[in-house]
Amino acid sequence: MTSPSPQADSDEPEETVPHSPSWVYALGRAIIAPLARMIYRPRVEGKENLPKQGGVILASNHLSVIDSFAIPVAAAPRPVHFLAKDEYFSGRGFKGWVSRTFFTAVGAIPVKRGVGQAALDALDQQREILDSGAAVALHPEGTRSRDGRLYKGRTGVAFLALQTGAPVVPIGLIGTDRVMPVGAKMPKLSERVVVRFGEPIDVSKHGPATSGKARRHATDEIMAAIHELSGQELAGTYNELPAQGTVEKIRRALPHERR
């Protein structure tokens, strides 16, 4: 049974949308979300746990490429933004226009993926979204699970929450991997998705963002909540591709914090 939406009759002012044309985003919300709800009939549970306003981090498990779309659809009418690789926004011609318009319409923010300065830029963009009072969706596992298990969370989400003071709403996604399996080019229309919102988590009790111990404990609390909502088997390791080369193997063998 779908949980009641406390936002539906809200007369609070619309959130500003960072970095995206308002008319495109508004049109996307008006068309894509209702269409997706009509086709997939997602079952949304615990939506009352989603704050009506203010910066909030939505942290979920990651089973499919469509996860970042399922969350905004379930959270509507509250806008939710997520980071997407900038290649989706920089294409040329008609195909590039379609890609750019679609990802802008669903609330995606372009970002260059990588380490070093690229990672810092992504963090700055996420912080800007939260500071604007908007919601941002993130996957602590990093990349999607290919075997359906829940992997250890990387500490970047906790770092962002500790640094900004934004609450973290854990989300358990169920069935998105059946709608869009790994390698599939088109989603299936016969499957149904379940989106479970958990109670907001205040991670400030773990300590400052500068503390590695605080980041690790906050991440573990977030992942435990996601596990309770999703019911997945725990992998007990990080979700990483096999190390390529001797240097990478040595780096992974040394104790370090996965951001």
N, C-alpha and C positions, 0 to 999 in steps of 0.2 A: 504494500500500500504506500503510495506516495505521501511523504510528509507535507503538512501544510506549509505554504510559503508566507512568512510574515512580511516579506518585502512587497507583496503584490499590491497592497493598498497604501504603500508609503508615499507621502508627498514630499520626501526629502529631495534636495536639489541633486541633479544628475552629476556624477563624477566627471571630472575632466579626463580626457584620454591622452596620456603622454605620447608624443611622437607620431600621432596618426591623425589623418583627416577625419574630422568629426562626422561628416556626412557619410563617408564610406563605412565607418564603424557603426553608426546608427542604423544604416541600411542593412548591414550584415546581421546585426542583432535582431532586426525586425523580420528578416527573411530566413536566415540559416537556422537559428535556434528553434523556432516553431516547426520548421520543416523536419529537422532532425528528431524532435520530440514525436512528431506524427509518424515518422517511418520506424524509429527504433523503440518507441514507447519505454524510455528508460525508467527504471524504478529508483526513485531518489529517497533516501532515508536520512533522517537527522538534519534536514536542511535548516531547522531552527537554530542549529549550532553555528551557522554562518553569520557573522556580525553584519548588520545593515549598512554600516559605514565605517570609515577609518581604514588605515593600512592593515592588511592581513595577508599572511602567507598560507597558501593552500598546498600542503605537502602530501603527495600521493605515491602509491606504488606505480610501477611503469611496466605495462604488459604489451602495449601496442602503440603504433604511430598515431592512432586516433585519440589517445588518452588526453592530450592537450586540448582537443575539441570537445570531448565528453564532459570535462569539468566545467567550462563556460556554459555549456548547454544546461547542465544540471543546476548551476548557480544562478541562472537568469531569474529575475531581471538585473541582478547585480553584475556589473562588468567585471571580467577577470582577464588579466593579461599574462602572456607567457613569452619567453624568448624563443626565437626561431633563427636558424642560420641565415645570414644575410643574402645567400645565393637565391633565396626565395623572393627577394625584393629587387634584385639587380638584373634580372633577365631582360632581354631585348625583344622587340616585336610584340605580336599579339599574345603569344604564350607567356612572355614575361609580364605583360600587363595583367593577364588573368591571374597568374600566380601572386603578383604583388597586391592586386585588389582583394583576392580571396583571403590571404593571410592578414592583411590589414583589417578586413571586415570581421575576422574572428578574434581580433585582439592581440595578434602577434606583434612583437617588437623585434626588429632586426638586430642581430648581434654577430660579431665575428667569433667563431669558436676557436679555442686553443688555450695555451698556457701563457704565463707571463702577463704582458700588457693586455692581451685580449681577454684574459680571465678577469683582470682588474676592471676593465671597461664594462664587462658583463655585470659584475657586482655593482658598479656605479649605476648602471641602468636599472637594476632591480631596486636599489636603494631609492632612486629617484621616483620610481613607480609607487613605492610604499610611502614616501614622504608626501606624495600628492594626495594621499588618502585612498588609493586604489588597492585592488587585490591582485596578487601575483601568484601564479601556479608554478610549482617546482617539483622535480622528481629527485629525492635524495639519493636514490640508487645510481643516478647518473644516466646510464643507458638502459634500454628496456630489457626485461628478463626474457630469455629465449626458451627457458624450460619451465616457466610458470612459478618458479620459487621466488621468495622475497630475499633480496641480497642486503648486505650491510649498507647503511646509509653513509654517505660522505658528509663531511662536517660543514660544507658551505652553507647549507640551509640554516643550520643552527647559528653559524657565525652571523648571517644576515639578521636573524631574529634577535640575537643578543645585542647586536650593534644598533638596531633601529628600535628595539622594544616592541616590535609588532608581534601580536599573538600568532600562533601556528595552529591552523585547523587541519588535523589529519584526515585523509580521505582514503577509503578502500574502494578500488575499482574492481569489478568482477564482470567478466565476459567480454571485455574489449578485445582480448586476444582471439576470441572466437569470431568476433565481427570482422576483424582485420588481422589475420594471422601473419606471422613473419614471412615475407616474400610475396604476399598477395598484392595484386595491383588494384583491386577494387574491393570495397567492403561487402560483406554478406548482408542480406536484408532480412534473413530469417532469425537472427539471433537477438537477444535482449540484454541490455547492459544494466548493471546495478551500480549506483554511486552512493556510497555511505559517508556522510559527514560526521566526524567525531567531535567531541567537546574541545573548545579552544585550549591550547596549552601555553602557559606563561613559562618560558624557559629561563627567566631572569634569576630564578633561585639557584641556578647552577654556577653563577659567577659571571665575570666580565668576558666580553668577546675576545680579549687578548689571551685568555687562559685556554690552553689546549685541552686541559682536563674538563673545563666547563663545556667546551664545544663538543667533546666526545660524549659526555653524559647527557647533554641536551639532545644530541642526535639519537642516542640510544632510546631516550624517552619517546621521541617522535616516531621512531621506527617500531617501537613496541606498540604504540597506539595504532599505527597503520596495519601491523600484523593482526591485531585484534579485530580490526574492521574487515580486512580482506580474507583472513583465514588461510593464507598461503603457507606452504611448507617453508621453513627457514633454510636458507642456503649456508649461512654462517661465514660467508666470505664476501669479498667485493666482486662486483660484476665487471670483470675486465677481460678483454681479449687476450689470448696467449702472448706473452712477452716476446718481442722480436729483437734479437741481438743480445750480446753479452752485457752491454751497458744497462739495457732496460731490465734484464733479469737481476742484475746486482742491485739496481735501484729499488726494485720491488721487494727484494730480500731484506733490505735495511728497514729498520723501524721508522715510519713516517706517517704523517696524517694525511688521509685522503680528503682533499677538498672537493 
